[in-house]
């Protein structure tokens, strides 16, 4: 990861210009390894802070003129890497975001059209982009980000509860998660390892029996896993649920996020899960 850092302080996905998502994961990995105060981490944090938009959110990269879900990733960073004023502005942006399907206007429109409400759309999740429908991964990452802020902040506890209910309502028939739809073209959808891992991680500590039931699904996915990135998410989730999953020797393709998640999963095995630490 250190060798892959760009001259401007950020990280690319593989090579090329810096992106917010890759930079946030790299900074999390450095912090998990005790390198949060290193010059590389400081340079990365400076690049990230300089790219924060006026509305408080973060765009996928400076050339994109819109804040998106990557704002949650910035909030996952330890407090020393993102100043409090910038964190507060990002949190305000994230709290204001919700999936289009749960908005009052959309619900009213569906009622006027005589469309029966979908129970899985009752709860407020988070979209990839403002104005779009909510999906599992951005919702799970937003929950983890808000948990770092502490539930005493206004509106945080309620949004976390809504987000968790959204995840529980979007479980596939097999008990795991895919990107968001439990059915497609009238058929039940299968769950995916990556989304099952990140959703289960966001449900750590949940008393819901559905969360406990999803542990077995995650273990089954991990036993059959062929993706290093997916294995890392599943490992992080299972450790957060009190399990001790076996380590897998999977080939690495060298992407920044894959490397960062592997480092984060290894740190979690040693007792430090950056996704669960308070900011």
C-alpha positions in Angstrom: 0.0 0.0 0.0 2.8 2.4 0.8 4.4 1.8 -2.6 1.1 2.5 -4.3 0.5 5.9 -2.8 0.3 8.7 -5.4 2.4 11.8 -5.3 -0.6 13.9 -4.4 -1.1 11.7 -1.2 -4.1 9.7 -2.4 -4.5 6.2 -3.8 -5.8 4.8 -7.0 -7.7 1.5 -7.4 -4.9 -0.1 -9.3 -2.9 2.7 -11.0 -3.6 6.2 -12.1 -5.3 9.1 -10.4 -6.4 9.2 -6.8 -9.9 8.2 -5.7 -11.7 8.8 -2.4 -12.8 5.1 -1.9 -9.3 3.7 -2.4 -7.7 6.4 -0.3 -10.1 5.8 2.6 -9.5 2.1 2.7 -5.7 2.6 2.5 -5.8 5.0 5.4 -7.9 2.6 7.4 -5.4 -0.2 6.8 -2.5 2.1 7.8 -4.3 3.0 11.0 -5.0 -0.6 11.8 -1.3 -1.3 11.4 -0.4 1.5 13.8 0.7 3.8 11.0 -2.1 6.3 11.4 0.4 9.0 12.4 3.0 8.2 9.6 3.9 10.8 7.0 2.1 8.6 4.4 -1.1 8.7 6.4 -0.9 12.4 7.0 -0.4 13.1 3.3 -3.4 10.8 2.4 -5.5 12.6 5.1 -4.6 16.0 3.7 -5.5 14.9 0.2 -8.9 13.6 1.5 -9.6 16.8 3.5 -8.8 19.0 0.6 -11.4 17.1 -1.5 -14.3 17.6 0.8 -17.1 19.5 -0.9 -19.0 22.6 0.3 -22.0 20.6 1.2 -20.0 18.5 3.7 -19.9 15.4 1.6 -17.2 13.7 -0.4 -17.2 12.9 -4.1 -15.7 9.8 -5.7 -12.8 12.0 -6.8 -12.2 15.7 -7.1 -13.3 15.8 -10.7 -16.8 14.6 -9.8 -19.2 17.4 -8.9 -21.4 15.5 -6.5 -21.2 14.1 -3.0 -22.0 10.4 -2.8 -21.9 7.3 -0.5 -18.1 7.6 -0.1 -18.8 10.2 2.6 -19.4 7.2 4.9 -15.9 5.9 4.2 -14.4 9.2 5.3 -16.3 9.0 8.5 -14.9 5.6 9.2 -11.4 7.0 9.6 -10.0 7.5 13.1 -10.5 11.0 14.5 -6.9 12.0 14.0 -7.1 11.6 10.3 -10.2 13.7 9.8 -10.6 16.9 11.8 -13.8 17.2 13.9 -15.3 20.1 12.0 -14.9 18.2 8.7 -16.3 15.1 10.4 -19.3 17.0 11.7 -20.1 18.4 8.3 -19.8 15.0 6.6 -22.0 13.4 9.3 -24.7 16.1 8.7 -24.6 15.3 4.9 -24.9 11.6 5.6 -27.8 11.9 8.0 -29.7 13.8 5.4 -29.4 11.1 2.8 -32.0 8.4 2.3 -33.2 6.1 -0.5 -35.7 7.6 -2.9 -38.2 4.7 -2.3 -38.6 5.7 1.3 -39.2 9.4 0.7 -42.7 10.9 1.4 -43.1 12.0 -2.2 -42.4 8.5 -3.6 -44.7 6.8 -1.1 -47.5 9.2 -1.9 -46.9 8.6 -5.6 -47.2 4.9 -5.2 -50.3 5.2 -3.1 -52.0 7.4 -5.7 -51.0 4.9 -8.4 -52.6 2.1 -6.4 -49.4 0.2 -6.0 -49.3 -1.9 -2.8 -46.4 -0.9 -0.6 -43.4 -3.2 -0.5 -42.7 -4.1 3.2 -38.9 -4.2 2.4 -39.1 -0.5 1.4 -40.6 0.6 4.7 -37.2 1.5 6.2 -34.7 4.1 5.4 -31.4 3.0 3.9 -28.7 4.8 2.0 -28.2 5.1 -1.8 -25.0 5.1 -3.8 -25.9 8.5 -5.2 -28.4 11.1 -3.9 -31.8 10.7 -5.3 -31.4 7.0 -6.1 -32.8 3.9 -4.4 -31.1 2.5 -1.3 -28.8 -0.5 -1.5 -27.2 -2.9 1.0 -23.5 -1.9 0.8 -23.9 1.9 1.2 -26.4 1.3 4.0 -24.1 -1.1 5.9 -21.1 1.3 5.6 -23.2 4.3 6.6 -24.4 2.4 9.7 -20.8 1.6 10.6 -19.8 5.2 10.0 -22.6 6.6 12.2 -21.8 4.2 15.0 -18.4 5.7 15.3 -20.0 9.1 16.0 -21.8 7.9 19.1 -25.5 7.5 19.5 -25.9 10.5 21.7 -25.8 12.8 18.7 -29.2 14.0 17.5 -30.8 11.7 14.9 -27.9 9.1 14.9 -29.6 6.4 17.0 -32.8 6.6 14.9 -31.0 6.4 11.6 -28.9 3.4 12.7 -32.1 1.6 13.8 -33.7 2.4 10.5 -30.6 1.2 8.6 -30.5 -2.0 10.5 -34.2 -2.7 9.9 -33.5 -2.0 6.2 -30.8 -4.6 6.1 -32.9 -7.2 7.9 -35.8 -6.6 5.5 -33.5 -7.1 2.5 -32.2 -10.5 3.5 -32.4 -13.1 0.7 -34.2 -16.3 1.2 -31.0 -18.1 2.0 -30.4 -15.7 4.9 -27.6 -13.6 3.4 -27.6 -10.5 1.3 -27.0 -9.5 -2.3 -26.9 -5.9 -3.5 -30.5 -5.1 -2.5 -33.3 -7.0 -4.2 -34.6 -10.1 -2.6 -36.3 -11.1 -5.9 -35.6 -10.5 -9.6 -38.1 -11.3 -12.4 -40.2 -13.2 -9.9 -37.4 -15.5 -8.7 -35.7 -15.5 -5.3 -32.3 -13.9 -5.4 -29.2 -15.6 -4.1 -26.9 -13.8 -1.6 -23.3 -12.8 -2.4 -20.3 -13.2 -0.1 -19.2 -9.6 -0.2 -22.6 -8.1 0.6 -23.3 -10.7 3.2 -20.0 -9.9 4.9 -20.5 -6.1 5.0 -24.2 -6.3 6.0 -23.4 -8.8 8.8 -20.6 -6.6 10.0 -23.0 -3.6 10.3 -25.4 -5.8 12.4 -22.7 -6.7 15.0 -24.3 -6.7 18.4 -27.8 -6.8 17.0 -30.2 -8.9 19.1 -32.3 -9.8 16.0 -32.5 -13.5 15.5 -32.1 -12.9 11.7 -28.6 -11.5 12.3 -27.6 -14.6 14.3 -29.0 -16.8 11.5 -26.9 -15.0 8.9 -23.7 -16.1 10.7 -24.1 -19.6 9.3 -24.6 -18.2 5.8 -21.4 -16.1 6.1 -19.5 -19.2 7.3 -20.8 -21.2 4.3 -19.8 -18.4 1.9 -16.3 -18.2 3.4 -15.8 -21.9 3.1 -16.5 -21.6 -0.7 -14.8 -18.2 -1.2 -12.5 -17.6 -4.1 -12.2 -13.8 -3.7 -9.7 -12.2 -1.4 -11.9 -9.1 -1.0 -15.0 -11.2 -0.2 -13.0 -13.3 2.3 -11.8 -10.2 4.1 -15.4 -8.9 4.5 -16.6 -12.2 5.7 -13.7 -12.6 8.1 -14.3 -9.1 9.6 -18.0 -9.8 10.0 -17.6 -13.3 11.6 -15.0 -11.9 14.0 -17.4 -9.2 15.0 -20.0 -11.9 15.7 -17.6 -13.7 18.0 -16.5 -16.4 15.6 -13.0 -17.4 14.7 -13.0 -18.2 11.0 -10.2 -20.1 9.4 -7.6 -18.1 7.4 -7.7 -18.7 3.7 -4.7 -18.7 1.4 -6.3 -17.0 -1.6 -4.5 -15.4 -4.6 -4.3 -11.6 -4.4 -4.7 -9.5 -7.5 -3.1 -6.4 -6.1 -5.9 -3.8 -6.0 -5.7 -1.2 -3.3 -9.0 -2.1 -1.7 -8.2 -5.8 -1.8 -4.8 -5.2 -0.1 -6.3 -2.8 2.5 -9.2 -5.2 3.4 -6.7 -8.0 3.8 -4.7 -5.9 6.2 -7.9 -4.8 8.1 -9.0 -8.5 8.4 -5.5 -9.5 9.7 -5.7 -6.6 12.3 -9.1 -7.8 13.4 -7.8 -11.3 14.0 -5.3 -9.7 16.3 -8.1 -7.9 18.2 -8.4 -4.6 16.4 -11.3 -4.1 14.1 -11.1 -0.5 12.8 -14.7 -0.7 11.6 -15.9 -1.0 15.2 -13.7 1.4 17.0 -15.1 4.7 18.1 -13.7 7.7 16.3 
